[in-house]
């Protein structure tokens, strides 16, 4: 199946996953800016990866705006974020990015990545600092909130190639 992997990455985690998927699937792999210049008609499967941003998937609007013209193709989206894969809020967050009619046409996956403050844009760093400050100021923090503060207060990497396995299995179906 001729496949393309398209990604939007800010700090490198989404790019890493896209490259892992492309290599394993023997697919073409392009950053979104380059993929926008390509004719995607020849592809039978289109995989899009974006990073998690305040509950959304970065640049998902581009993917969604093309879903109708890609009818009949296998459509897969993966989102890379800083939460461990066990986080129970992930599926709810992913679903919020799609209308029910869209959700039925695409397979959506989450891949844990991490944070790399050194590569973040100034606005993203500021947003994270404000979020951490608000969490720290909260009274009666839950155990999960305290763990989140510890985790996101510094750069970390929890990405692992094993998390692409469900995506590859979906591609083979």
C-alpha positions as CSV (number, residue, x, y, z in Angstrom):
1,X,0.0,0.0,0.0
2,X,1.6,3.3,-1.1
3,X,1.7,5.4,2.1
4,X,2.8,8.9,3.0
5,X,3.5,10.1,6.5
6,X,3.1,13.8,7.0
7,X,4.0,15.5,10.3
8,X,4.1,18.8,12.1
9,X,6.8,18.9,14.8
10,X,7.8,21.7,17.1
11,X,10.6,20.1,19.2
12,X,11.3,16.9,17.3
13,X,9.2,14.2,19.0
14,X,6.6,14.1,16.3
15,X,9.2,14.1,13.6
16,X,10.9,11.1,15.3
17,X,7.7,9.2,15.4
18,X,6.9,10.0,11.8
19,X,10.3,8.8,10.7
20,X,9.9,5.6,12.7
21,X,6.5,4.9,11.1
22,X,7.8,5.8,7.6
23,X,10.8,3.5,7.9
24,X,8.7,0.6,9.3
25,X,5.9,1.0,6.7
26,X,8.3,1.8,3.8
27,X,6.5,5.0,3.3
28,X,7.3,8.5,2.1
29,X,7.8,11.0,4.9
30,X,7.4,14.8,4.7
31,X,7.1,17.8,7.0
32,X,3.7,19.4,6.5
33,X,5.1,22.4,4.7
34,X,6.7,20.2,2.0
35,X,3.7,17.8,1.9
36,X,1.3,20.7,1.1
37,X,3.2,21.1,-2.2
38,X,2.7,17.4,-3.2
39,X,0.0,15.7,-5.1
40,X,-1.3,13.1,-2.7
41,X,-3.6,11.3,-5.2
42,X,-1.1,8.5,-5.7
43,X,-1.2,7.5,-2.0
44,X,-3.6,4.8,-0.7
45,X,-2.9,5.7,2.9
46,X,-2.2,9.1,4.5
47,X,-0.8,9.3,8.0
48,X,-0.7,12.6,9.7
49,X,1.1,13.4,12.9
50,X,0.9,16.5,15.0
51,X,1.8,17.5,18.5
52,X,-0.6,18.0,21.4
53,X,-1.2,21.6,22.2
54,X,-3.7,22.7,24.9
55,X,-5.9,19.7,24.1
56,X,-5.7,20.1,20.4
57,X,-3.6,18.5,17.7
58,X,-1.3,21.0,15.9
59,X,-2.3,21.6,12.3
60,X,-5.2,19.1,12.4
61,X,-7.4,21.6,10.6
62,X,-5.3,21.1,7.5
63,X,-5.8,17.3,7.7
64,X,-9.5,17.6,8.4
65,X,-10.0,20.1,5.5
66,X,-8.8,17.4,3.1
67,X,-10.6,14.4,4.5
68,X,-13.5,14.5,2.1
69,X,-11.3,14.6,-1.0
70,X,-9.3,11.7,0.4
71,X,-12.4,9.5,0.7
72,X,-11.5,5.9,0.0
73,X,-8.0,6.2,1.3
74,X,-6.9,4.8,4.7
75,X,-6.6,7.8,7.0
76,X,-4.6,7.7,10.2
77,X,-3.7,10.5,12.7
78,X,-1.2,10.3,15.5
79,X,-0.8,12.8,18.2
80,X,2.4,13.2,20.2
81,X,2.2,14.6,23.7
82,X,4.0,14.8,27.0
83,X,1.6,12.6,28.9
84,X,2.3,8.9,29.6
85,X,0.2,6.6,27.4
86,X,-1.7,5.5,30.5
87,X,-3.3,8.9,31.0
88,X,-7.1,8.3,31.0
89,X,-7.8,11.7,29.5
90,X,-6.0,11.0,26.3
91,X,-8.9,9.4,24.3
92,X,-11.3,12.1,25.4
93,X,-8.8,14.8,24.3
94,X,-8.2,13.1,20.9
95,X,-11.9,12.8,20.3
96,X,-12.4,16.5,20.8
97,X,-10.4,17.2,17.7
98,X,-13.0,15.5,15.4
99,X,-16.7,15.6,14.8
100,X,-18.4,12.3,15.2
101,X,-18.7,11.9,11.4
102,X,-14.9,12.6,11.0
103,X,-14.0,10.2,13.8
104,X,-15.7,7.4,11.9
105,X,-13.4,8.0,8.9
106,X,-10.0,8.1,10.6
107,X,-8.0,6.0,13.0
108,X,-6.5,8.1,15.7
109,X,-3.5,7.2,18.0
110,X,-1.5,8.7,20.8
111,X,2.3,8.5,21.2
112,X,4.0,9.7,24.3
113,X,6.9,12.1,23.5
114,X,8.0,14.5,26.1
115,X,9.1,18.1,26.5
116,X,12.2,19.8,25.1
117,X,12.1,23.3,26.5
118,X,15.3,24.1,24.7
119,X,13.5,23.7,21.3
120,X,10.1,25.2,22.2
121,X,9.0,28.5,20.8
122,X,8.9,31.4,23.2
123,X,5.1,31.4,23.2
124,X,5.0,27.7,24.0
125,X,7.5,28.1,26.9
126,X,5.5,31.0,28.3
127,X,2.3,29.0,28.1
128,X,3.9,26.1,29.9
129,X,5.3,28.4,32.6
130,X,1.9,29.9,33.2
131,X,0.3,26.4,33.3
132,X,2.9,25.1,35.8
133,X,2.5,28.2,37.9
134,X,-1.3,27.8,38.0
135,X,-1.0,24.2,38.9
136,X,1.5,24.9,41.7
137,X,-0.8,27.6,43.1
138,X,-3.8,25.3,43.2
139,X,-4.8,24.2,46.7
140,X,-5.6,20.6,47.4
141,X,-3.8,19.2,44.4
142,X,-4.5,15.6,43.4
143,X,-1.6,13.1,43.3
144,X,-1.9,13.2,39.5
145,X,-1.6,17.0,39.4
146,X,1.5,16.9,41.7
147,X,3.1,14.2,39.5
148,X,2.3,16.4,36.4
149,X,4.0,19.4,38.0
150,X,7.1,17.3,38.7
151,X,7.1,15.8,35.1
152,X,6.6,19.0,33.1
153,X,8.8,21.3,35.1
154,X,11.8,20.2,33.0
155,X,12.7,18.6,29.7
156,X,12.2,14.8,29.4
157,X,11.8,12.1,26.8
158,X,9.4,9.2,27.1
159,X,9.2,8.4,23.4
160,X,9.7,4.8,22.4
161,X,9.4,3.1,19.0
162,X,7.1,0.4,20.5
163,X,4.3,3.0,20.5
164,X,4.1,2.9,16.7
165,X,3.0,-0.8,16.7
166,X,-0.8,-0.1,16.8
167,X,-0.4,2.4,14.0
168,X,1.4,-0.2,11.8
169,X,-1.2,-2.8,12.7
170,X,-4.0,-0.4,11.6
171,X,-2.1,0.3,8.3
172,X,-2.0,-3.4,7.6
173,X,-5.7,-4.0,8.1
